[in-house]
Amino acid sequence: MMKWYAPEDGVVIYGDPDRRWGNIDVKLGIEVGRGQVLITIPEMSNLVVDFDLPEQFRSKVQVGNKATITPDSLPGEKFDATISHIATLPVNMVQWDSASPKIYKTKLKLEKQSPRLVNGMSVQIHVVTKIIPKVLFVPIEAVFEDNDRFFVYRSGGSGPEEVTVIIGESNDNFVQIKSGLKEDDIVYLYRPYQKNQDAK
């Protein structure tokens, strides 16, 4: 029989939140070993966001990049943050599987703390790696490639026409168009000729 007294007020979390795997299921009657972490009271006044940066994005993301986080449990809420740390060396996403994807342990520092954020929340992260002013861009589905040549299908008076374009920066959704198109051009998000053939 014993009593535990917390050294300070806070939210109690079972186990060690810094351990990715191996936390025990804390319940009445379990056996514990020396040094076993059963309960953690996280510091809530200076929260940071830990996330795994996929290896393919490492060259684009730098310390100091601005970011926006959206907690899954708080839809519509957005919080500004800055990337404060990126690990020097990558590790496997699954520690015991050398074939698993490589990731870089990364931290985000919140610009302003909020009582609505608590330890253990899952969040969506949007990182701004570059800002390009006055840019012409199209959805990534509109750009096609053939032997290092990029082109789009533009809507014209006599139907779709293939137009060669020079592209610039891109993300998961859009591609910058440096030349080949002008503002108000209408482009197809598929190969119109191929769709006509499939329909036949």
LOKOL-88874 format. One line per field, with one value per residue: residue in one letter; y, x, z of N, C-alpha, C, O in turn; chain. Coordinates in pm, 1 decimal, m for minus. Each point is the difference from the previous one (the first is absolute). Layout:
<nodes>
rodo <- A ... .
n_c2 <- Y ... .
n_c1 <- X ... .
n_c3 <- Z ... .
ca_c2 <- Y ... .
ca_c1 <- X ... .
ca_c3 <- Z ... .
c_c2 <- Y ... .
c_c1 <- X ... .
c_c3 <- Z ... .
o_c2 <- Y ... .
o_c1 <- X ... .
o_c3 <- Z ... .
bafi <- A ... .
</nodes>
This chain:
<nodes>
rodo <- M M K W Y A P E D G V V I Y G D P D R R W G N I D V K L G I E V G R G Q V L I T I P E M S N L V V D F D L P E Q F R S K V Q V G N K A T I T P D S L P G E K F D A T I S H I A T L P V N M V Q W D S A S P K I Y K T K L K L E K Q S P R L V N G M S V Q I H V V T K I I P K V L F V P I E A V F E D N D R F F V Y R S G G S G P E E V T V I I G E S N D N F V Q I K S G L K E D D I V Y L Y R P Y Q K N Q D A K .
n_c2 <- m118.7 81.2 151.2 39.5 59.5 72.7 m50.1 m113.7 218.0 m117.2 27.6 m107.7 m30.9 m112.0 m80.9 m130.5 198.9 m8.9 m98.3 m38.3 m81.3 m145.7 148.9 40.3 m212.9 223.1 m159.7 15.7 62.5 207.3 m129.8 51.4 115.0 m118.3 168.2 m159.8 36.7 87.0 128.8 70.3 115.7 m42.1 24.1 71.9 19.8 m216.1 45.1 m219.7 91.7 m178.6 38.0 m138.1 63.7 16.1 m214.9 m108.5 m26.0 m194.4 m111.4 m116.5 m191.5 196.6 m33.5 m22.6 m212.3 135.9 39.4 m162.4 81.9 m211.3 118.3 m193.0 32.9 73.8 m144.5 4.6 m173.9 221.5 m155.3 209.4 m46.0 m75.7 m0.1 m144.9 m152.3 2.3 m174.8 m23.7 m117.1 m88.2 11.3 m194.7 3.9 m149.0 59.8 m101.2 201.3 m166.1 m158.3 m6.1 69.8 103.7 m16.3 187.4 m75.7 0.6 190.9 m36.3 184.2 m73.5 43.9 m160.6 61.5 m223.8 149.1 128.8 123.1 m189.4 m25.0 m9.3 221.8 m62.8 m13.4 167.4 m124.1 210.9 m136.0 174.9 m119.4 23.9 190.4 m89.2 169.4 67.3 m130.4 m64.2 m11.0 m190.2 m38.3 m69.9 24.7 211.3 m51.9 66.3 m221.2 145.2 m192.4 m46.3 m128.6 222.2 m137.1 165.3 m57.9 92.3 104.3 m149.6 162.8 m46.8 130.1 m209.9 138.9 m122.9 m4.2 68.7 m153.6 216.4 m198.0 40.6 189.1 m129.6 m30.2 m4.7 219.4 98.6 83.3 11.6 171.4 m127.3 m206.9 161.2 90.9 m13.0 202.5 m123.4 m23.9 m67.6 m54.0 m123.4 m83.4 56.4 m220.5 215.9 50.4 53.9 212.8 156.1 23.4 124.4 221.5 53.4 .
n_c1 <- 85.3 m123.2 142.2 m151.7 216.1 m197.9 162.2 m133.4 m56.7 m190.9 92.2 m174.8 222.5 m173.3 109.7 105.0 m66.4 148.6 m142.2 173.5 187.5 m168.7 m127.7 77.5 m69.9 m5.1 91.6 m217.5 150.3 m4.9 84.6 84.2 64.9 184.3 m64.5 m110.3 16.5 m33.9 136.0 m153.4 169.9 m146.9 199.9 m143.3 160.7 58.5 m216.4 44.0 79.6 m93.6 189.1 m149.4 212.8 m192.7 63.2 m192.2 m54.7 112.7 m12.1 m187.4 41.3 m98.7 210.8 m175.1 32.0 m83.8 m98.5 m94.1 m58.1 m15.5 m54.3 111.9 131.6 164.7 m166.4 153.4 41.4 31.3 157.8 14.5 97.6 132.0 54.4 m58.0 m138.8 217.8 m135.6 160.4 m56.2 40.7 m224.1 69.0 m106.7 78.3 m43.7 m196.7 m85.8 151.1 m159.5 14.9 m209.9 106.6 87.4 m116.6 153.7 m224.0 122.8 m189.5 85.4 m92.7 m132.8 m156.3 83.5 m24.7 m137.1 m5.6 181.2 m46.4 77.7 164.1 10.4 m203.8 200.5 m139.7 130.9 m16.9 110.4 47.2 m30.7 m213.6 119.4 m185.7 143.1 m205.7 m117.1 136.9 m214.6 120.9 m214.8 38.4 m207.0 34.8 110.8 47.5 20.1 145.7 64.3 m74.9 m149.4 28.2 m156.6 m73.2 m166.3 77.9 m105.7 m51.7 83.8 219.0 m0.5 m30.3 93.2 99.8 3.5 137.3 52.2 m7.6 96.7 m164.5 m40.7 80.6 m219.4 m59.6 38.3 183.6 m89.9 210.1 m141.2 174.3 m42.6 m77.7 43.9 m219.2 58.8 m75.1 223.3 m87.3 16.1 117.5 m194.5 m34.9 39.6 8.8 210.6 148.3 m19.3 100.1 223.7 70.9 m6.9 190.4 .
n_c3 <- 0.0 m167.8 86.9 m158.2 10.9 m78.5 m146.8 m141.4 14.2 m3.7 m203.9 86.8 5.2 m89.8 178.3 m152.4 79.7 168.5 142.7 m140.5 96.6 m12.1 m110.8 205.9 m1.5 m26.4 131.2 41.3 158.0 m88.3 m164.2 201.5 m184.6 50.5 130.2 115.9 m222.6 204.1 123.0 m149.9 90.8 m164.0 m99.7 156.6 155.1 m6.3 m42.9 2.4 m188.4 96.7 m115.8 m95.9 30.4 m114.5 m2.7 m48.3 217.4 18.3 m194.5 46.7 109.1 51.7 74.2 138.4 m72.4 m158.0 197.8 m123.6 200.5 m76.0 182.7 31.8 179.1 m136.5 m33.8 m164.4 135.5 21.8 m45.8 82.2 m198.4 168.0 m216.8 160.5 m87.3 m59.5 25.5 155.7 182.9 m202.6 4.5 88.9 m197.4 m150.7 209.9 45.6 m55.1 m23.9 18.5 223.9 m36.1 m169.9 207.1 m47.5 142.6 10.5 m8.6 116.0 m97.2 190.3 m176.7 m24.4 197.9 m4.2 99.1 m183.7 45.1 m110.3 209.4 m154.4 32.2 m71.9 m100.9 m52.8 m134.4 74.9 m141.2 134.7 m188.4 m71.2 5.2 m89.5 14.7 58.7 138.2 m166.5 59.0 2.9 m49.8 208.2 85.3 71.3 188.5 m211.3 34.9 m95.7 100.9 206.3 m103.2 32.7 80.8 m135.2 138.8 m191.2 167.3 m160.2 m133.1 m26.3 183.1 69.9 149.1 m159.9 225.1 m164.6 157.4 62.5 48.6 150.0 114.5 165.6 m43.5 214.8 30.4 86.5 m192.4 79.8 m30.9 m69.0 m72.0 m138.5 200.1 m43.8 77.0 172.8 12.8 m195.5 217.6 m149.3 77.1 m215.4 m4.3 m54.9 m61.0 159.4 75.5 m128.0 28.5 177.8 m48.6 m112.7 .
ca_c2 <- 118.7 123.9 113.7 84.4 142.6 66.4 115.8 122.8 m22.0 m20.1 m109.3 m126.8 m88.6 m129.8 m38.1 100.2 46.9 7.7 m132.9 m29.3 m133.5 m69.3 43.8 m104.8 32.4 25.2 m37.5 m55.5 m134.1 m30.3 m6.2 105.8 m17.8 116.8 101.1 0.1 121.7 m34.1 118.6 120.5 127.0 82.5 145.0 48.0 143.7 22.3 m115.7 m2.9 m103.2 m95.9 m74.7 m69.8 60.8 m101.9 26.9 65.4 143.0 61.5 104.4 118.4 55.3 51.2 63.2 137.2 3.3 19.4 m111.5 11.0 m128.7 m10.8 m120.6 m82.2 11.3 137.9 38.3 143.6 73.3 m2.1 59.4 28.2 m60.6 10.1 m117.7 36.1 m103.0 m114.9 m90.5 m2.9 m128.4 m64.5 m131.6 m74.8 24.2 m115.8 m14.8 m133.0 m34.8 83.5 32.3 99.7 133.2 82.2 124.5 88.3 48.3 144.2 67.6 129.2 86.3 79.5 144.7 41.2 m113.0 7.1 m101.3 m98.3 m104.3 m84.5 m101.8 m121.5 26.5 m21.5 123.2 9.3 101.4 60.8 74.2 93.2 m4.6 109.5 84.7 53.0 98.6 20.7 m122.1 m70.5 m141.3 m86.9 m125.1 m92.6 m99.3 55.7 m0.6 m132.3 m3.6 m92.7 17.2 124.2 113.5 12.8 61.6 m2.1 9.8 125.0 6.5 98.5 12.6 m122.4 m114.8 m0.3 9.1 m31.3 117.1 m22.4 99.3 m7.3 m0.3 45.2 m69.5 m76.6 m68.3 m115.6 38.2 94.2 13.4 133.2 6.9 115.5 44.7 m91.9 31.3 134.1 5.8 m27.4 m119.6 m113.9 m122.7 m125.8 m76.5 m136.0 m1.3 m6.1 m94.4 m134.9 m25.6 m24.3 m133.1 m95.7 m1.0 m78.9 .
ca_c1 <- m85.3 77.6 m60.8 89.5 m31.7 60.6 81.3 m64.5 m129.1 9.6 m74.1 72.4 3.4 57.7 117.8 98.6 m41.1 114.9 27.0 m87.7 m54.9 41.6 m64.5 m83.2 m139.1 m6.6 m128.5 10.3 55.3 111.6 133.0 86.0 141.2 74.3 16.1 m113.3 m80.1 m141.9 m82.9 74.0 m72.3 73.8 5.7 m98.4 13.5 94.3 m17.1 61.1 m57.6 96.2 m51.1 97.8 12.4 41.9 129.8 m12.7 m26.4 105.6 71.9 m85.4 m36.7 115.3 m27.0 m45.7 m119.9 m125.5 m93.0 m131.7 m48.5 m144.0 m28.4 m110.6 m114.0 m48.3 m12.8 m16.8 98.4 135.1 100.4 125.3 118.5 124.5 85.1 110.6 106.0 m6.7 109.9 108.3 m0.7 m131.5 m18.2 m110.0 m129.5 m14.1 137.7 55.4 m15.2 93.7 m59.4 m106.2 42.1 83.5 m63.4 80.2 m71.0 m11.3 m79.5 m61.1 m23.5 m120.9 18.1 m75.1 m58.3 m145.5 m52.9 m77.8 92.8 44.3 97.0 m50.9 m91.8 42.0 m20.1 40.2 104.6 21.5 125.7 23.2 143.0 36.7 m110.8 25.7 m105.2 m48.3 35.3 m103.0 11.0 m111.4 m1.4 105.0 m58.5 m10.0 130.9 44.0 142.4 37.6 142.4 48.7 m80.5 m123.9 m104.8 m137.0 m103.6 m72.7 m126.2 2.1 m123.5 m26.1 15.0 122.6 126.7 115.5 86.6 121.5 16.8 117.7 m50.2 90.9 m19.0 m123.8 m27.3 m86.4 m125.5 10.6 127.5 22.9 19.6 82.9 m35.3 m84.3 m139.1 m25.6 m111.8 m134.5 m2.3 m69.8 74.4 m65.0 62.4 18.2 32.6 m132.0 m2.7 m1.1 m131.6 m88.5 28.1 m51.6 m146.4 m37.6 .
ca_c3 <- 0.0 m1.7 m68.1 m80.6 1.5 m115.7 39.0 m47.6 m64.0 m144.6 m61.9 14.7 m116.6 31.5 m76.1 m40.2 m133.6 m90.4 m54.4 m114.1 18.0 120.9 122.7 57.7 26.9 144.6 58.5 134.3 13.8 m90.0 57.4 m54.1 28.2 43.0 m103.8 m92.6 3.8 1.9 m16.9 m35.6 1.5 m95.7 14.7 m96.2 m25.9 m109.3 m87.0 m132.8 m86.1 m54.8 m115.0 m82.9 m132.6 m97.0 m61.3 m130.4 17.1 81.6 m73.1 m14.6 130.5 74.2 129.3 m18.9 m84.1 70.0 m14.7 62.6 47.4 22.8 78.5 m50.8 91.1 m1.5 m141.2 m21.2 79.9 m57.2 87.6 m69.8 61.1 m76.0 15.3 88.2 2.3 m89.2 33.4 m97.8 m70.5 m6.4 61.0 m60.9 62.3 88.8 45.6 m22.6 m141.2 m75.4 m129.7 16.3 m46.7 86.7 46.8 84.2 117.2 m17.6 101.9 m28.6 114.9 m17.2 13.2 118.4 69.8 13.7 92.9 m76.3 m42.9 110.2 m37.3 m60.7 m111.2 m138.3 m76.1 m139.4 m9.6 m131.2 7.8 m109.9 m30.7 m89.7 m44.7 m133.6 m28.3 m136.4 m71.8 m75.2 33.0 m38.7 77.8 m41.2 m90.7 m135.6 m65.8 m44.0 m36.2 m106.4 m33.7 61.2 m45.2 74.9 m81.1 50.8 m102.8 17.6 m72.1 m107.5 m76.4 m76.0 88.7 79.8 m72.2 83.4 13.3 78.2 105.8 86.1 137.0 104.8 126.5 10.8 125.8 m21.6 m63.8 m110.2 m71.0 m54.0 m144.8 m32.9 m135.8 m75.3 28.7 51.9 93.6 m52.4 m83.4 59.7 m27.3 36.0 107.7 m51.0 m142.7 m64.0 m111.8 55.7 55.2 m113.3 m50.3 96.7 m8.2 m117.3 .
c_c2 <- 123.5 107.8 73.9 143.9 66.6 121.6 133.2 m35.7 m22.5 m113.6 m126.8 m82.2 m131.4 m27.4 118.7 48.4 9.9 m135.9 m29.7 m135.5 m51.2 51.3 m109.5 52.1 13.8 m32.3 m65.4 m141.0 m32.0 m7.6 105.7 m27.4 130.2 96.4 7.1 128.7 m38.6 120.0 119.5 120.4 94.2 147.9 61.0 146.6 29.0 m119.7 18.0 m112.7 m85.5 m68.6 m60.1 60.4 m106.6 42.6 77.0 149.9 72.0 115.6 128.6 71.5 38.6 52.7 146.8 12.0 17.8 m117.7 34.3 m138.7 8.3 m127.3 m75.2 16.7 141.6 47.6 149.5 85.6 m14.6 74.3 15.3 m58.3 19.8 m127.1 39.4 m101.0 m107.4 m87.4 m3.5 m126.0 m59.1 m132.2 m70.5 28.9 m111.9 m42.2 m134.7 m44.9 93.3 39.4 106.0 137.8 74.0 127.8 78.7 48.1 153.6 58.6 133.2 75.8 87.2 148.2 51.7 m122.6 20.8 m107.7 m106.8 m114.0 m78.4 m107.1 m121.5 21.3 m38.9 125.3 m20.0 117.2 47.6 89.7 88.0 4.9 115.0 77.0 62.2 99.6 4.6 m118.2 m55.2 m149.1 m74.1 m122.1 m99.5 m105.2 48.8 m10.2 m143.4 8.3 m103.7 29.8 136.3 124.8 0.1 71.8 m10.6 m2.7 122.9 m3.2 112.1 2.1 m125.4 m125.8 6.5 5.9 m22.6 117.8 m36.5 112.6 m20.9 14.5 49.0 m84.0 m75.6 m51.1 m115.8 34.0 83.0 3.7 142.5 m8.9 127.5 53.8 m106.3 25.0 145.4 m6.1 m16.2 m113.2 m112.5 m127.5 m121.5 m68.5 m146.3 12.2 m14.0 m100.4 m142.4 m33.3 m28.1 m141.3 m107.8 m11.3 m82.8 m149.8 .
c_c1 <- 88.7 m80.0 107.3 m46.4 73.5 80.2 m61.0 m132.8 18.8 m87.9 83.3 m12.9 64.7 120.1 90.3 m34.8 115.2 38.1 m98.8 m68.3 41.8 m59.2 m93.1 m142.5 m16.3 m140.1 25.4 58.0 117.3 130.6 87.1 143.5 65.6 18.4 m113.6 m81.4 m146.9 m87.7 89.0 m93.0 75.1 m4.2 m86.8 18.8 95.4 m2.5 77.0 m66.9 113.0 m63.3 115.2 m1.4 46.7 126.8 m12.4 m27.5 114.0 68.6 m81.8 m26.2 124.8 m44.6 m34.0 m120.5 m124.8 m93.1 m132.1 m43.3 m150.4 m25.6 m120.1 m125.2 m57.0 m12.9 m28.2 98.3 137.6 94.2 131.0 118.4 119.5 81.1 125.3 114.1 m30.5 121.2 103.9 m4.2 m140.0 0.0 m112.8 m129.7 m34.3 140.5 60.5 m11.0 87.2 m54.3 m109.4 50.6 83.8 m75.3 100.6 m86.2 3.1 m90.5 m51.2 m18.9 m120.8 29.7 m69.1 m63.3 m151.2 m47.1 m82.7 87.7 47.9 94.2 m68.2 m95.8 62.0 m32.9 38.2 97.3 14.2 123.0 15.2 150.2 45.1 m124.8 37.8 m111.3 m36.2 34.1 m121.9 16.7 m125.6 0.7 101.3 m53.7 m3.5 130.3 42.1 145.2 24.0 144.9 54.1 m70.5 m130.3 m103.1 m134.7 m94.0 m84.6 m127.2 5.8 m130.7 m36.9 16.7 130.4 124.9 115.4 96.6 119.6 17.1 134.0 m49.3 107.5 m18.2 m132.6 m16.3 m94.0 m124.3 15.6 141.0 9.5 25.7 77.2 m29.3 m84.0 m148.1 m11.5 m121.9 m132.2 m2.2 m71.2 73.5 m80.2 77.7 18.6 39.5 m130.7 m6.7 m8.2 m138.2 m100.0 18.8 m55.2 m151.5 m48.2 13.4 .
c_c3 <- 0.0 m70.5 m77.8 9.3 m115.8 46.7 m44.4 m63.6 m149.5 m47.2 7.9 m128.1 42.3 m88.5 m30.0 m141.0 m98.7 m58.8 m110.6 15.0 137.5 128.8 51.8 19.5 151.3 51.2 135.6 m3.5 m89.8 78.5 m67.1 41.7 43.6 m118.5 m99.7 17.1 m10.4 m34.1 m30.3 13.0 m92.7 34.9 m109.4 m38.7 m115.4 m94.9 m131.0 m78.7 m54.2 m120.9 m78.8 m140.0 m98.7 m74.4 m130.8 10.8 72.2 m71.8 m12.0 131.6 77.2 136.6 m23.7 m90.3 86.8 m29.1 67.7 42.3 25.4 78.4 m56.2 85.3 6.8 m144.4 m13.9 77.5 m65.1 93.5 m77.7 75.7 m92.0 21.9 77.5 m1.1 m103.1 30.5 m112.0 m84.7 m1.8 75.4 m73.4 75.0 97.6 39.4 m35.6 m146.2 m82.9 m137.1 9.9 m40.0 103.3 37.1 83.8 116.4 m1.0 107.9 m53.1 130.1 m28.0 19.1 125.4 62.1 14.4 96.8 m71.0 m51.6 121.3 m53.1 m60.7 m115.2 m133.8 m79.5 m146.1 m12.8 m143.8 11.6 m124.1 m25.4 m88.4 m39.3 m133.8 m33.1 m148.1 m90.8 m74.1 27.9 m43.8 91.7 m55.2 m96.7 m144.4 m78.3 m31.0 m47.5 m108.5 m39.9 44.9 m52.6 78.2 m85.5 70.9 m120.4 30.8 m84.2 m102.7 m75.9 m74.7 85.2 77.7 m87.0 95.9 m1.3 86.7 101.3 68.8 142.7 96.1 125.2 m0.1 142.3 m29.5 m81.2 m127.7 m57.6 m53.2 m150.2 m32.4 m139.3 m67.2 19.8 43.2 90.9 m75.1 m102.8 75.9 m39.8 46.8 111.7 m40.2 m147.3 m78.5 m113.7 50.6 54.3 m112.0 m56.5 92.4 m10.6 m118.7 28.5 .
o_c2 <- 10.6 m27.8 10.5 29.1 m7.6 72.8 106.3 m115.9 46.6 m57.8 0.5 m18.1 0.0 27.2 107.5 m75.5 8.3 m7.7 5.9 m16.4 48.7 m49.7 m62.2 120.7 m99.4 61.7 m33.2 m85.7 m112.0 57.6 17.8 m63.9 107.1 m42.4 78.0 34.3 m56.6 m13.1 14.9 m6.6 58.4 47.7 m9.6 49.5 114.6 m68.8 110.6 m87.9 50.4 m45.3 40.7 m6.0 m51.2 118.1 82.8 72.8 121.1 100.0 106.6 119.3 m76.5 36.5 69.2 104.8 m56.9 m64.8 89.3 m94.8 101.9 m109.0 60.5 m8.8 22.7 88.4 56.6 116.9 m110.5 102.0 m91.6 m1.8 43.0 m50.9 84.3 31.8 m44.1 48.6 9.7 4.8 17.8 m57.6 63.4 9.6 24.9 m45.4 m7.2 m113.0 115.7 90.6 45.6 22.9 m18.9 58.2 m56.2 55.4 60.5 m65.2 69.6 m56.2 69.8 38.5 96.2 m78.4 113.1 m114.0 m103.9 m103.8 58.2 m30.7 m44.4 m96.7 14.0 56.9 m86.8 105.9 m80.3 100.3 m46.9 58.3 35.1 m58.9 67.0 m41.6 m29.9 15.2 8.2 m54.3 59.4 m30.8 m6.3 m54.4 m79.8 20.5 m88.0 107.6 m108.6 101.8 75.3 111.6 m103.3 93.8 m80.9 26.2 5.9 m50.5 115.3 m75.2 m29.1 m111.2 103.1 m63.4 48.5 49.3 m47.1 117.3 m109.3 98.6 0.6 m122.4 30.7 m6.3 m44.3 m90.4 m13.1 m36.8 51.6 m84.7 110.7 120.9 m117.3 m33.1 63.5 m97.2 51.4 m34.9 m12.6 m25.5 9.2 11.8 m85.4 109.3 m109.2 m65.1 m82.3 m113.1 m85.1 m67.2 m100.6 m107.3 m58.5 m82.2 .
o_c1 <- 93.5 m98.3 114.4 m119.6 122.5 m44.8 38.4 m26.5 98.1 m77.6 117.0 m109.5 107.8 m3.5 m12.9 17.7 m23.7 82.5 m121.2 m115.5 96.1 36.3 m73.4 m23.1 m4.1 m98.4 113.7 m46.7 50.9 12.5 m5.1 27.0 m60.4 38.1 5.6 m40.3 m42.8 m99.2 107.5 m117.0 100.5 m95.8 33.2 m68.8 10.7 100.5 9.8 m64.1 89.7 m114.4 115.4 m101.0 111.0 20.2 85.8 14.6 m7.2 33.6 55.4 m30.1 96.3 m115.9 69.1 m64.5 m10.0 9.6 m8.0 10.0 m52.0 15.4 m100.5 m112.0 m100.7 74.6 m82.7 20.1 40.3 m36.0 44.8 1.7 m13.7 6.6 77.5 111.6 m114.1 113.1 m34.1 24.9 m75.9 105.2 m77.8 m1.3 m50.4 77.1 117.5 36.1 m35.8 53.4 m51.2 120.9 m16.4 m70.8 94.4 m107.8 107.1 m93.2 68.3 m47.9 m4.6 74.1 45.7 m65.1 m48.1 45.7 m30.5 m51.0 41.0 0.9 m104.3 m43.9 120.7 m108.1 80.9 m22.7 13.6 m2.7 m16.0 74.8 117.9 m106.5 102.7 m114.1 82.5 68.8 m112.7 109.1 m106.1 102.7 22.1 76.3 m17.8 0.2 m5.3 48.4 m58.0 28.0 56.5 43.4 m65.1 33.2 m19.0 41.1 m69.8 m0.4 26.6 m92.2 m118.2 6.9 67.3 5.8 m0.8 37.1 m16.7 m17.6 56.7 m65.1 119.0 11.8 m90.5 95.9 m9.3 m68.7 m80.4 97.5 m95.1 77.1 m50.4 8.6 2.6 m80.7 98.5 m75.5 m17.2 m107.7 12.9 21.8 m86.0 122.2 23.9 m3.1 m56.8 m102.9 m73.2 m46.8 m87.6 m96.7 m54.8 m57.4 m108.2 m27.5 .
o_c3 <- 79.4 m68.6 44.3 m1.4 m9.4 88.6 48.7 m32.0 m58.1 76.0 m38.3 m53.2 59.4 m120.0 58.7 m95.6 m120.5 m91.0 20.8 m39.2 59.7 106.6 m76.8 8.4 72.5 m40.8 33.6 m75.1 4.9 108.1 m121.7 101.7 m6.4 m109.1 m95.1 111.1 m100.6 m71.7 58.0 m37.5 40.5 60.8 m118.2 m89.3 m43.6 m17.6 m52.9 57.7 m67.6 6.3 13.7 m70.1 14.4 m28.2 m30.6 m98.1 20.6 63.4 m26.9 1.2 6.8 19.5 m74.8 m3.0 108.7 m104.2 84.4 m77.9 45.5 m55.3 m37.3 m50.4 67.0 m42.0 71.4 m32.9 m36.4 58.7 m68.9 123.1 m114.6 111.9 m45.1 41.0 m13.5 0.0 m117.8 m120.5 95.2 27.7 m71.3 122.7 109.5 m84.5 m36.0 m32.9 m22.2 m64.0 m102.2 0.9 120.5 m82.2 55.5 m21.5 m5.3 47.1 m75.2 98.4 m101.3 90.4 61.8 m69.0 7.6 m7.5 58.5 m42.0 100.4 m119.2 48.1 m62.2 m19.7 15.7 m33.1 58.5 m92.3 71.3 m112.7 78.6 m2.3 m18.3 m11.3 m20.5 m86.3 m101.0 48.8 m17.0 m18.7 60.6 m120.9 m79.8 m92.0 m121.4 86.0 m35.3 1.1 m63.1 m79.3 28.5 15.9 m72.5 90.7 m113.0 101.2 m112.3 34.1 31.5 m18.1 m52.3 m2.0 m105.3 113.1 m106.5 112.5 m33.1 m1.9 34.6 m31.5 m3.8 m77.7 76.9 m114.4 m47.4 m92.3 65.5 m58.8 m45.3 19.1 m21.8 37.5 m86.9 37.6 m0.2 m110.5 m48.3 121.7 m118.5 87.6 8.4 85.4 m56.6 m5.1 m17.5 m54.9 m13.4 15.3 m35.8 m44.9 18.3 4.4 m87.4 .
bafi <- A A A A A A A A A A A A A A A A A A A A A A A A A A A A A A A A A A A A A A A A A A A A A A A A A A A A A A A A A A A A A A A A A A A A A A A A A A A A A A A A A A A A A A A A A A A A A A A A A A A A A A A A A A A A A A A A A A A A A A A A A A A A A A A A A A A A A A A A A A A A A A A A A A A A A A A A A A A A A A A A A A A A A A A A A A A A A A A A A A A A A A A A A A A A A A A A A A A A A A A A .
</nodes>
